Amino acid sequence: MYDKKKRIKADISLIIVAFIWGITFVTVKNAIADMAPYTFIAIRFAIAFIFMSLFCIGIFKELNKKIFFPGLMLGVFLFGGYAFQTIGLQYTTASNAGFITGLSVVIVPLIYSIINKTLPSKTALLGAFSAAVGVGLLSLKENYTFNPGDFLMLLCAFCFAFHIVFVGCYASKVNTTLLSTIQIGTVALISGIAGLAFESHLPIRFTTAVWVGLLTTAIPATALAFFVQNTMQKYTTPMHTAVIFSLEPVFAGIAGYFLLGEVLGFRGLLGAALVFLGMVLSELSEIQSCTVIRDIKDIVVEAGKKN
């Protein structure tokens, strides 16, 4: 189903993406403290769009509705994820937000199964469940309470899950550079409109924290990260991608330890271990799937030779 070398290359690339997103959590958090969220997201994605456009100069002629409309849809899902996350954080705790957003690792297999009318393997489901429990141990505290903000975070998780699934649907069919550029531009446009609608009364201050946030996210964590996701996800499954992305809170915890002196503790370490276990189980699921398909092909070939 997937070439082994390409799958390994995709895994490494997507792990790097999760690492970048995880370690930039601190800089984004500091930046949003000095600049309104929608405004920050708009500027971040606008810079990323300009950067990506430079690589599209020679291929813009390839842009058509088969690329534009999927890119637009992916951009809407991506914006929805960021928007619901931003609004939800105003009404819930960071720990609740981290856990519920991480539930996309469980939502992806459900959406994928409905769209493809197939059931994921038991190993894949076990990997997703292990990763979800791990994210919960990393994020949740003992005094967990459900509130309206948690519902918004759940919508955020669904948006990110749909984004992962549909990237898997379209990335192998179209030019991924153009696909990435369109969705990044869509997020920049909608965020800019949201900023003008809801944050126009707030001052725009480019403090040191904001500049650091933009420098660390606009190109590395946005332009390059989404380009890598769109390019490499075609060599793996959306379910496996979701499990790999569940490493983000693990890397965020590591960054917090080294940059802020935060300690994970036993719960955090156990959670990180379960996330890694989930990734291993997901990888085993793909290997088993590829082996089964290869065996079927061998049987068909042998049958053809006999005939």
C-alpha positions in Angstrom: 0.0 0.0 0.0 2.8 2.4 1.0 6.5 2.1 0.0 8.5 1.3 3.1 11.2 3.8 2.6 8.8 6.6 1.7 6.7 5.7 4.8 9.7 5.9 7.1 10.7 9.2 5.5 7.1 10.5 6.0 7.1 9.4 9.6 10.3 11.2 10.3 9.1 14.3 8.5 5.8 14.4 10.4 7.5 13.8 13.7 9.7 16.9 13.0 6.5 18.8 12.3 5.0 17.7 15.6 8.3 18.7 17.3 8.2 22.2 15.8 4.6 22.7 16.8 5.3 21.5 20.3 8.3 23.6 21.0 6.7 26.8 19.5 3.7 26.5 21.9 5.6 28.6 24.4 6.4 31.4 21.9 2.8 31.5 20.6 1.5 31.7 24.2 3.8 34.6 25.0 2.9 36.4 21.7 -0.8 36.2 22.1 -0.4 37.8 25.5 0.7 41.0 23.7 -1.3 40.8 20.5 -5.0 39.9 19.8 -5.2 36.2 18.7 -6.9 36.6 15.3 -4.5 39.4 14.4 -1.5 37.3 15.3 -2.9 34.3 13.4 -3.6 36.6 10.4 -0.1 38.1 10.3 1.5 34.7 10.9 -0.3 33.0 8.0 0.1 36.1 5.8 3.8 35.9 6.1 3.7 32.2 5.5 1.5 32.8 2.4 3.9 35.3 0.9 6.8 32.9 1.6 5.0 30.0 -0.1 3.9 32.1 -3.0 7.6 32.6 -3.9 7.8 28.9 -4.7 4.6 29.0 -6.8 5.7 31.7 -9.3 6.5 29.1 -11.9 3.6 26.7 -11.2 0.6 29.1 -10.8 -0.5 28.1 -14.3 -1.2 24.6 -12.8 -3.8 26.2 -10.4 -7.3 24.9 -11.2 -10.5 24.2 -9.4 -9.3 20.7 -8.5 -6.6 22.4 -6.4 -8.3 25.6 -5.4 -11.5 24.3 -3.9 -9.8 21.5 -1.9 -7.3 24.0 -0.7 -10.1 26.4 0.3 -11.9 23.7 2.2 -8.7 22.6 4.0 -8.1 26.2 4.9 -11.6 26.6 6.3 -11.0 23.5 8.5 -7.6 24.8 9.5 -9.0 28.2 10.5 -11.9 26.5 12.4 -9.4 24.6 14.4 -7.4 27.7 15.3 -10.5 29.8 15.9 -12.4 27.4 18.2 -9.1 26.8 20.0 -8.5 30.5 20.5 -12.1 31.3 21.7 -12.3 28.1 23.8 -9.1 29.0 25.7 -11.0 32.0 27.0 -13.5 29.8 28.8 -11.5 26.7 29.8 -8.2 25.7 31.2 -5.1 25.0 29.1 -5.0 21.4 30.4 -8.6 20.8 29.3 -7.8 22.4 26.0 -4.7 20.2 25.4 -6.6 17.0 26.2 -9.7 17.7 24.1 -7.8 18.9 21.1 -5.7 15.8 21.4 -8.9 13.7 21.0 -8.5 14.3 17.2 -6.3 11.2 17.3 -9.5 9.2 18.1 -11.8 11.2 15.9 -9.7 10.7 12.7 -10.2 6.9 12.6 -14.0 7.4 13.0 -14.2 10.0 10.1 -11.8 8.0 7.9 -13.9 4.8 8.4 -17.2 6.6 7.6 -15.7 8.2 4.4 -14.1 5.0 3.2 -16.7 2.6 4.5 -14.0 0.5 6.1 -13.2 -0.4 9.7 -9.7 0.4 11.0 -7.7 -2.5 12.3 -7.7 -3.4 16.0 -4.1 -2.4 16.3 -4.7 1.0 14.8 -7.6 1.6 17.2 -5.6 0.4 20.1 -2.8 2.8 19.1 -5.2 5.7 18.8 -6.7 4.9 22.2 -3.3 4.6 23.8 -2.3 8.0 22.4 -5.5 9.6 23.6 -5.0 8.3 27.2 -1.4 9.5 27.0 -2.5 13.0 26.0 -5.0 12.9 28.8 -2.4 12.1 31.4 -0.2 14.9 30.0 -2.9 17.5 30.0 -5.6 16.8 32.6 -5.4 17.6 36.2 -7.3 16.0 39.1 -9.9 18.7 39.3 -11.3 18.3 35.8 -14.6 20.0 35.2 -16.5 20.3 31.9 -17.6 23.8 30.7 -18.8 25.6 27.5 -15.2 26.2 26.5 -14.6 22.5 26.3 -17.4 22.2 23.7 -15.6 24.7 21.6 -12.3 22.7 22.0 -14.2 19.6 20.9 -15.2 21.5 17.7 -11.6 22.4 17.3 -10.6 18.8 17.6 -13.1 17.9 14.9 -11.8 20.6 12.6 -8.2 19.4 12.9 -9.4 15.8 12.4 -11.2 16.7 9.2 -8.1 18.6 8.0 -5.9 15.5 8.5 -8.4 13.2 6.8 -9.0 15.4 3.8 -5.3 16.2 3.4 -5.0 12.4 3.0 -7.7 12.5 0.3 -6.2 15.2 -1.8 -2.5 15.4 -1.2 -1.7 12.5 -3.5 -3.8 13.9 -6.4 -2.7 17.5 -6.8 0.4 19.7 -6.5 1.1 19.9 -2.8 2.9 23.3 -3.0 -0.2 25.0 -4.5 -2.5 23.0 -2.1 -0.5 24.2 0.9 -0.3 27.8 -0.3 -4.1 28.0 -1.0 -5.0 26.7 2.5 -2.5 29.0 4.2 -3.8 32.0 2.3 -7.4 31.0 3.2 -6.5 31.0 7.0 -4.8 34.4 6.6 -7.8 35.9 4.8 -10.4 34.6 7.2 -8.3 35.5 10.3 -7.8 39.0 9.0 -11.6 39.4 8.5 -12.2 38.0 12.0 -9.5 40.4 13.4 -11.2 43.4 11.8 -14.6 42.3 13.0 -13.8 41.5 16.6 -10.4 43.1 17.4 -10.3 46.4 15.5 -10.6 48.3 18.7 -7.5 46.7 20.1 -4.0 48.2 19.6 -1.5 46.2 17.5 1.8 46.1 19.4 4.9 44.4 18.0 6.6 43.6 21.2 9.7 41.4 21.5 7.4 38.4 22.4 5.3 39.0 19.2 8.4 39.2 17.0 9.8 36.0 18.5 6.4 34.4 18.0 6.2 35.4 14.4 9.8 34.4 13.6 9.4 31.0 15.1 6.0 30.2 13.7 5.4 32.0 10.4 7.8 30.0 8.3 9.0 27.0 10.3 5.7 26.1 12.1 3.3 27.3 9.3 4.7 27.5 5.8 7.2 24.6 6.0 5.2 22.5 8.5 2.0 22.5 6.4 3.9 22.0 3.2 5.7 18.9 4.8 2.3 17.6 6.0 0.7 18.0 2.6 3.7 16.5 0.8 4.4 13.6 3.1 1.0 12.5 4.4 0.3 10.9 1.0 2.8 8.1 2.0 1.0 7.2 5.2 -2.6 7.0 6.5 -4.5 9.9 8.2 -4.8 7.7 11.3 -1.1 7.2 11.6 -0.6 11.0 11.0 -3.0 11.8 13.8 -1.1 9.5 16.2 2.2 11.1 15.2 0.7 14.6 15.8 -0.3 13.4 19.3 3.4 13.8 20.1 3.0 17.5 20.0 2.1 17.8 23.8 5.1 15.5 24.5 7.4 17.9 22.8 5.7 20.8 24.4 6.3 19.3 27.8 10.0 18.8 26.9 10.2 22.4 25.7 8.5 23.5 28.9 11.1 21.6 31.0 14.1 23.1 29.3 12.8 26.6 28.6 10.5 27.2 31.6 11.7 24.8 34.2 8.4 22.9 34.2 8.4 19.3 35.4 6.3 16.6 33.8 6.2 14.3 36.9 5.2 10.6 36.9 1.8 11.3 35.2 3.4 13.3 32.4 6.1 10.7 31.8 3.5 7.9 31.8 1.4 9.9 29.3 4.4 10.5 27.1 5.2 6.7 27.2 1.6 5.9 26.2 1.7 8.4 23.3 4.9 6.7 22.0 3.3 3.3 22.5 0.3 4.5 20.4 2.7 5.6 17.6 4.4 2.2 17.6 1.1 0.4 17.5 0.0 2.6 14.6 3.2 1.9 12.8 2.7 -1.9 13.3 -0.8 -1.6 12.0 0.5 0.0 8.7 3.2 -2.7 8.4 0.6 -5.5 8.9 -1.6 -3.8 6.3 1.2 -3.6 3.8 2.2 -7.2 4.4 -1.4 -8.4 3.9 -1.7 -6.5 0.6 1.7 -7.8 -0.6 0.7 -11.4 0.2 -2.6 -10.9 -1.7 -0.6 -9.6 -4.7 1.7 -12.6 -4.5 -1.2 -15.0 -4.5 -2.8 -13.3 -7.5 0.5 -13.4 -9.4 1.1 -17.1 -8.6 -2.5 -17.9 -9.7 -1.9 -16.0 -12.9 1.3 -18.0 -13.6 -0.5 -21.3 -13.1 -3.3 -20.3 -15.5 
